[in-house]
Amino acid sequence: MAAAQGRLSDGAGDMDDAKDTGEGARHASTAPPPFRAAVEALRTARLRPQIEAEPTPAPQRLAPFAYALEAAVIDGDQDLADGRLVLLHDPAGHDAWHGTFRLVTLVRAELEAEMASDPLLPEVCWSWLTGALQARGLTYGEPSGTVTRASSHYFGGLSARPAASQIEIRASWTPREGLGGVPDAAGHLASWCDLLAQVAGLPPAGPGDASVVTLPQRRGPQSQ
């Protein structure tokens, strides 16, 4: 699975700072109950069959407690989209978050050339994120992020490769805390997977999602 990498735009921190230092194991035993409950919800959530997810070392400097997973949308031998979702928790609260939890993500996928040239693409991609959260009735605050388009053209010894375009959605938001100060982590994970599926160009998961507009599937596997 290709791990999503990149720096968040809202100052939340560097998602590349995910080192397997053993802190995760220590945090698991000392974390407050709301964080443990949210992590358990993420670990036990059932995902769409095309999405493969697994835990990954979380950044250690963004919050006192953190849990991360990475996921990819797989179709046969094609990796259509991938990303990373990080759950942060600061029991003392955080001024920028306006809460004690924060979700941070990076999602990326390759695009067909005609889609990459669409001037409305960034706004549409951002609306997919907010729409995915709203479609599941989730309440959230302080959303921020960026949508970035990048194109690669190959020369010299690589000239045989076709030009490629990629979209990246980097975002963070504060989930509403429910009973006991625990957010609906499973619901936010499901919404995030909906976003991954949309970016990958998969058809809607159910009849209720029939109005969702998705990107066309790409020509080949995503480069690693």
N, C-alpha and C positions, 0 to 999 in steps of 0.2 A: 504494500500500500504506500502510495506517495504521501509523505507528510507535508501538510501545508505550513509554509513559513512566511514570515513578514513582520513588519513593525506596524503596530496600530497607530492610527492617526490622531486619536483623542488623548494621547498622553497616558493611557492606561499601562503601557509598558511594552516590553519586547517579548513577543511570543517565541522567539528563538532561544530565550533564556530558560530552557527546559532541560535541566541536568539531572540525571539519576543519581542523586546524592544520598538517598536513603531518607530524605526528609519526609517523603510521602508516607512511608511506613510509620514514622514517629508521629506525624500529624494524625494518622488514622486512629491512633490510640489516645491522643490528647485533644482531638477536635471537639468542639461543643456539639450537643445533640442536633441542633438545626442543620449544621453542615453535614454531619454523618447521615442524617435522614435524606438530605438532598442528594448526596453522593449515592446512597443506596438506590434511590429512585432512578438515577442515571444508569447505574450498573444493571438493573433488572428490567429496564424498559424494553419492550418488543418493537423492533424496527421493521420497516418495509424490506421485503426479501432482497431487493437489489442493492441495499445499503449494507456494507460491511463496516463494523465499528470495533474499536478496541481501545483500551486505556493507553495513555502515553504519558511520560514524565511531564509534570506540570511546571510552569515557571515558578520559581521560588521567591522572587523579589517583588511580586505584584501585590500580595496580600498575605496575612498570616496563615491562611489556609487556602489551598488550591487543588483542584482536580481537573484533569484534562482527558479528552479522548479525541481520536482522529477517526475519520470515516471516509469511505470512498463509495461512489456509485459505480457498480460493476455490471457490465452487460457482456456476457461471454468472456472474451479475453481483453475487453476494452475497459479502461478506467475513464469514465465519462466526466467525473468531477470528483474533487476531494476537498477536505477541509479539516479544521481543528476547532473544537469547542472547549473553552476553559471556564470553569466555575470558580469564582473567587469569593472569599468570605472574610470579612473583617468584623468581628463581634462588636467592636467599638464604633462601627459606622465609618463612613467615608464621605467627606463633604461633596466631592464631585459626583459620587454615586447617588446621594440622597437615599441611602439604604445600607444594609449590611452585606448584601450579595451583589455580584456583578457577573454577567455573562459576556464573554469576549470571543470573537470568532474571526476566522479567515476562511473564505470559500473561494475556490478557483475552478475554472473550466476553460477548455479551448473552444473557439468560436469559428463558425463559418465566416468567410470574408465579408459577405453581405450584411451579416448581423453586426460584425465589428464596426462597420462604417455607419451604422444607424446613430444619428446624433442624439436620439432619445434613450439610447441604451442605458446609460448610467442611472437616469431617473427611473426607468422601468425596473432595473435590477434592485435598486433601493426599495421600490414599492413591493417587490417580491418578499423582501425580508419583513417589512412592517405588515404586509398583507397576510403572510404566513402566521404571524403572531396573532393578528386580529381574527383570522379565520377560526382559530381554536379558542377564542374568547379569553385570551391571556391579557392581563393588565401589566404594563411595564412603564418605565420612565427613563428620562435622560438618555435617549438613543443618540448615538453619534457614530460616524464612520466615513468611509470613502469607497467609491467604486472606481476602479482603475482598469483602463484598457491598455494592452501592450501588444505590439506587433514585432515579429522576428523575421528577418530576411537573411538568407544564407548565401555565402560567397566562397570562392576558392574551392577547397576540398569538400565543403559542405553544400556546394551550389545545387546538388541534386535534390536536396530537401525542399519541399514546397514551403512557401511563406506560411507562417502560423500566427494566429491572434489568440489572445487570452484575456479573460475577464477575472478580476479579483474583487471580492467584496470583503472589506474589513470593517468590523462593526462591534459595538458593545452596547449593552442596555442593562437596566436595573429591573429584575423581576419583582413583582409584588410579593410580599411575604404574607403567608397565610397563618393558620393556627400554629402556635408555638414558634412563630418566626420562620417557618419553613416555606420556601417558594415552591411552586409547581414545577419542579425540575424536569419531570418526565414530559409535561406538556410543552415546555420550552425546547426540550430535545426533539420532540416530534415535529414542532414547527421548524426547527433548524433542519431536520431531515427533509421536510417539505421543500425548503429553500434549495437544499442540495439537489433534490430530484428535479426541480424546475430548471435550475441552471444546467443540469445534465441533459435536459430535453426529454425526460421521461413523461409519459402521459399521466394525467391526474390519477391519484390513488383510488378515488371513489367518486360516486355520482355527484356528491356535493361539491366536488372540485372541478366540475366540467367547464367552468368559465375561465379557468386558469390558462394563461398564455405561456407557452414554454419555448425555450430555444430549440432549434432543430438539432438532432444528434449530429455529432461531429463525424468526420470522415474516417478517423482511425483512432488508435489508442493514444492516450495522453502520454507525452514524453516524461520520462522519469528523471 
